Amino acid sequence: MSVLRPFKATDMFKFNNINLDIWTETYGIGFYLSYLSRWPDLCCVQESPNGQMMGYVLGKAEGAGIEWHGHVTAITVAPEYRRLGLARKMMNLLELVSDELYKGFFVDLYVRCANKVAVEMYEGMGYSVYRRVREYYGSLGNGRGGRDDEDAFDMRKPLSRDPNRISVRPNGRDVIVSAQDVS
């Protein structure tokens, strides 16, 4: 049993059990606070009955015209709570808000190509690879290249404003762009 609720600033005092995972991208306090102030309805947490944070999602709305969309900046579940469907619940809420409130055409996210479990999970939720972004994840976060830089898949899921699915493509794994080409 868990509770899906809005992410509060005080949750940052309780999410170390989640953020210490190697697959989780972490940010500075100001980054989290900017999301909570600008897009509070796209940020939520899963909490256990005893108050322990189980996972969270941070999202935003961005783009223009037919590129207007919801974006998953971060989603993570603590290792001890994985494979319980928590990520799916958080994603469903973000997709619903992106669709009904923000009227987006799609939801997108970036995931490390090497994170095969996450890629398969997103595909199971209806996401598909739109393109591969070279050296998106840099060892120093500088995107300047180097032996530790990793590629990302830009994955998308069309929403109700895109009934013809123009926001997705069937051959996305074959479309390769550089990190500088991604805004």
C-alpha positions as a Markdown table, in Angstrom:
| # | Residue | x | y | z |
|---|---|---|---|---|
| 1 | Met | 0.0 | 0.0 | 0.0 |
| 2 | Ser | 1.3 | 3.4 | -0.8 |
| 3 | Val | 0.0 | 7.0 | -1.3 |
| 4 | Leu | 0.5 | 9.0 | -4.5 |
| 5 | Arg | 0.6 | 12.6 | -3.5 |
| 6 | Pro | 2.0 | 16.0 | -4.6 |
| 7 | Phe | 5.8 | 16.5 | -4.1 |
| 8 | Lys | 6.5 | 19.0 | -1.3 |
| 9 | Ala | 9.7 | 20.9 | -0.7 |
| 10 | Thr | 10.1 | 19.1 | 2.6 |
| 11 | Asp | 10.3 | 15.8 | 0.8 |
| 12 | Met | 13.8 | 16.7 | -0.2 |
| 13 | Phe | 14.8 | 15.9 | 3.4 |
| 14 | Lys | 13.5 | 12.4 | 3.0 |
| 15 | Phe | 14.6 | 11.2 | -0.5 |
| 16 | Asn | 18.2 | 10.0 | 0.1 |
| 17 | Asn | 17.1 | 6.4 | 0.0 |
| 18 | Ile | 16.0 | 7.0 | -3.6 |
| 19 | Asn | 18.7 | 9.5 | -4.8 |
| 20 | Leu | 21.6 | 7.3 | -3.9 |
| 21 | Asp | 20.8 | 4.8 | -6.6 |
| 22 | Ile | 23.3 | 4.7 | -9.5 |
| 23 | Trp | 20.5 | 5.1 | -12.2 |
| 24 | Thr | 19.0 | 8.2 | -10.6 |
| 25 | Glu | 20.0 | 11.6 | -11.9 |
| 26 | Thr | 20.2 | 14.1 | -9.0 |
| 27 | Tyr | 20.1 | 17.8 | -9.0 |
| 28 | Gly | 20.7 | 20.8 | -6.7 |
| 29 | Ile | 18.1 | 22.0 | -4.3 |
| 30 | Gly | 17.3 | 25.0 | -6.5 |
| 31 | Phe | 16.5 | 22.8 | -9.4 |
| 32 | Tyr | 13.9 | 20.8 | -7.5 |
| 33 | Leu | 12.4 | 24.0 | -6.0 |
| 34 | Ser | 12.1 | 25.6 | -9.5 |
| 35 | Tyr | 10.1 | 22.5 | -10.7 |
| 36 | Leu | 7.9 | 22.6 | -7.6 |
| 37 | Ser | 7.1 | 26.2 | -8.0 |
| 38 | Arg | 6.5 | 26.2 | -11.8 |
| 39 | Trp | 4.9 | 22.8 | -12.4 |
| 40 | Pro | 3.7 | 21.5 | -9.0 |
| 41 | Asp | 0.9 | 19.4 | -10.7 |
| 42 | Leu | 3.6 | 17.5 | -12.7 |
| 43 | Cys | 5.6 | 16.5 | -9.6 |
| 44 | Cys | 4.5 | 13.8 | -7.2 |
| 45 | Val | 5.8 | 11.2 | -4.8 |
| 46 | Gln | 4.9 | 7.7 | -3.7 |
| 47 | Glu | 5.0 | 7.4 | 0.0 |
| 48 | Ser | 4.7 | 4.3 | 2.2 |
| 49 | Pro | 2.2 | 4.2 | 5.2 |
| 50 | Asn | 5.1 | 4.9 | 7.6 |
| 51 | Gly | 6.0 | 8.0 | 5.7 |
| 52 | Gln | 9.1 | 6.7 | 3.8 |
| 53 | Met | 9.6 | 8.0 | 0.3 |
| 54 | Met | 9.3 | 5.2 | -2.2 |
| 55 | Gly | 9.7 | 7.2 | -5.4 |
| 56 | Tyr | 9.1 | 10.5 | -7.2 |
| 57 | Val | 8.6 | 12.0 | -10.6 |
| 58 | Leu | 9.5 | 15.6 | -11.7 |
| 59 | Gly | 7.9 | 16.9 | -14.9 |
| 60 | Lys | 7.4 | 20.0 | -16.8 |
| 61 | Ala | 5.5 | 21.4 | -19.8 |
| 62 | Glu | 7.5 | 22.8 | -22.7 |
| 63 | Gly | 7.7 | 23.4 | -26.4 |
| 64 | Ala | 5.5 | 25.3 | -28.9 |
| 65 | Gly | 3.0 | 24.4 | -31.5 |
| 66 | Ile | 2.8 | 20.7 | -32.3 |
| 67 | Glu | 6.0 | 20.2 | -30.1 |
| 68 | Trp | 4.1 | 21.3 | -27.0 |
| 69 | His | 4.5 | 18.4 | -24.6 |
| 70 | Gly | 4.9 | 17.1 | -21.1 |
| 71 | His | 8.5 | 16.1 | -20.2 |
| 72 | Val | 9.6 | 13.7 | -17.6 |
| 73 | Thr | 12.8 | 15.2 | -16.1 |
| 74 | Ala | 13.2 | 12.6 | -13.4 |
| 75 | Ile | 11.4 | 9.5 | -12.3 |
| 76 | Thr | 12.9 | 7.0 | -9.8 |
| 77 | Val | 11.8 | 4.4 | -7.4 |
| 78 | Ala | 13.9 | 3.3 | -4.4 |
| 79 | Pro | 15.5 | -0.1 | -5.1 |
| 80 | Glu | 13.6 | -1.9 | -2.3 |
| 81 | Tyr | 10.2 | -0.7 | -3.9 |
| 82 | Arg | 10.8 | -1.6 | -7.5 |
| 83 | Arg | 8.7 | -3.9 | -9.6 |
| 84 | Leu | 5.5 | -3.0 | -7.7 |
| 85 | Gly | 4.0 | -0.7 | -10.4 |
| 86 | Leu | 4.9 | 2.5 | -8.6 |
| 87 | Ala | 6.6 | 4.1 | -11.6 |
| 88 | Arg | 3.6 | 3.3 | -13.8 |
| 89 | Lys | 1.3 | 5.0 | -11.3 |
| 90 | Met | 3.4 | 8.1 | -11.3 |
| 91 | Met | 3.8 | 8.1 | -15.1 |
| 92 | Asn | 0.0 | 7.7 | -15.5 |
| 93 | Leu | -0.6 | 10.8 | -13.4 |
| 94 | Leu | 2.0 | 12.9 | -15.3 |
| 95 | Glu | 0.5 | 11.7 | -18.6 |
| 96 | Leu | -3.0 | 12.6 | -17.5 |
| 97 | Val | -2.0 | 16.1 | -16.3 |
| 98 | Ser | 0.0 | 16.6 | -19.5 |
| 99 | Asp | -3.0 | 15.6 | -21.6 |
| 100 | Glu | -5.9 | 17.1 | -19.8 |
| 101 | Leu | -4.5 | 20.2 | -18.1 |
| 102 | Tyr | -1.6 | 21.2 | -20.3 |
| 103 | Lys | -3.1 | 19.9 | -23.6 |
| 104 | Gly | 0.2 | 18.4 | -24.7 |
| 105 | Phe | 0.7 | 16.5 | -27.9 |
| 106 | Phe | 3.0 | 13.9 | -26.3 |
| 107 | Val | 5.1 | 13.1 | -23.2 |
| 108 | Asp | 8.8 | 12.6 | -23.6 |
| 109 | Leu | 11.7 | 11.5 | -21.5 |
| 110 | Tyr | 15.4 | 10.6 | -21.8 |
| 111 | Val | 16.8 | 7.3 | -20.6 |
| 112 | Arg | 20.3 | 5.9 | -20.7 |
| 113 | Cys | 20.6 | 3.4 | -23.6 |
| 114 | Ala | 22.4 | 1.0 | -21.3 |
| 115 | Asn | 19.4 | 1.0 | -18.8 |
| 116 | Lys | 17.7 | -1.8 | -20.6 |
| 117 | Val | 15.2 | -2.5 | -17.7 |
| 118 | Ala | 14.0 | 1.1 | -17.9 |
| 119 | Val | 13.8 | 1.1 | -21.7 |
| 120 | Glu | 11.7 | -2.1 | -21.6 |
| 121 | Met | 9.5 | -0.6 | -18.8 |
| 122 | Tyr | 8.8 | 2.5 | -20.9 |
| 123 | Glu | 8.1 | 0.5 | -24.0 |
| 124 | Gly | 5.6 | -1.5 | -22.0 |
| 125 | Met | 3.9 | 1.8 | -21.0 |
| 126 | Gly | 3.5 | 2.8 | -24.7 |
| 127 | Tyr | 6.6 | 4.8 | -25.2 |
| 128 | Ser | 8.8 | 4.4 | -28.3 |
| 129 | Val | 12.3 | 5.6 | -29.2 |
| 130 | Tyr | 12.1 | 8.8 | -31.2 |
| 131 | Arg | 15.9 | 9.2 | -31.6 |
| 132 | Arg | 19.2 | 8.4 | -30.0 |
| 133 | Val | 21.1 | 11.3 | -28.6 |
| 134 | Arg | 24.9 | 10.9 | -28.6 |
| 135 | Glu | 26.8 | 11.7 | -25.4 |
| 136 | Tyr | 23.7 | 13.1 | -23.7 |
| 137 | Tyr | 24.9 | 11.9 | -20.3 |
| 138 | Gly | 28.4 | 13.3 | -19.7 |
| 139 | Ser | 30.7 | 12.2 | -16.9 |
| 140 | Leu | 31.0 | 15.8 | -15.8 |
| 141 | Gly | 27.6 | 16.8 | -17.2 |
| 142 | Asn | 29.3 | 19.0 | -19.7 |
| 143 | Gly | 28.4 | 17.2 | -22.9 |
| 144 | Arg | 31.8 | 17.8 | -24.4 |
| 145 | Gly | 32.6 | 14.1 | -25.0 |
| 146 | Gly | 34.8 | 11.8 | -23.2 |
| 147 | Arg | 35.2 | 8.1 | -22.4 |
| 148 | Asp | 32.4 | 8.1 | -19.8 |
| 149 | Asp | 29.8 | 9.9 | -21.9 |
| 150 | Glu | 26.7 | 7.8 | -22.5 |
| 151 | Asp | 24.0 | 8.0 | -25.2 |
| 152 | Ala | 20.3 | 8.5 | -24.4 |
| 153 | Phe | 17.1 | 7.4 | -26.0 |
| 154 | Asp | 14.6 | 10.2 | -26.4 |
| 155 | Met | 11.4 | 8.3 | -25.9 |
| 156 | Arg | 7.9 | 9.6 | -26.6 |
| 157 | Lys | 4.3 | 8.6 | -26.1 |
| 158 | Pro | 1.5 | 10.4 | -28.0 |
| 159 | Leu | -1.4 | 12.0 | -26.2 |
| 160 | Ser | -5.0 | 12.6 | -27.3 |
| 161 | Arg | -4.1 | 15.8 | -29.2 |
| 162 | Asp | -2.0 | 13.6 | -31.5 |
| 163 | Pro | -4.5 | 11.0 | -32.9 |
| 164 | Asn | -2.4 | 10.6 | -36.0 |
| 165 | Arg | 0.8 | 9.9 | -34.0 |
| 166 | Ile | 2.9 | 12.5 | -35.7 |
| 167 | Ser | 5.0 | 12.9 | -32.6 |
| 168 | Val | 6.4 | 9.4 | -32.9 |
| 169 | Arg | 8.4 | 7.5 | -35.6 |
| 170 | Pro | 8.8 | 3.8 | -36.3 |
| 171 | Asn | 12.6 | 3.9 | -36.9 |
| 172 | Gly | 13.7 | 6.1 | -33.9 |
| 173 | Arg | 16.6 | 3.9 | -33.0 |
| 174 | Asp | 18.1 | 4.6 | -36.4 |
| 175 | Val | 17.9 | 8.4 | -36.0 |
| 176 | Ile | 21.0 | 9.6 | -34.3 |
| 177 | Val | 21.6 | 13.2 | -33.2 |
| 178 | Ser | 24.3 | 14.9 | -31.1 |
| 179 | Ala | 23.6 | 16.3 | -27.6 |
| 180 | Gln | 24.0 | 19.8 | -29.0 |
| 181 | Asp | 21.1 | 19.3 | -31.4 |
| 182 | Val | 18.7 | 18.7 | -28.4 |
| 183 | Ser | 17.3 | 21.8 | -26.7 |
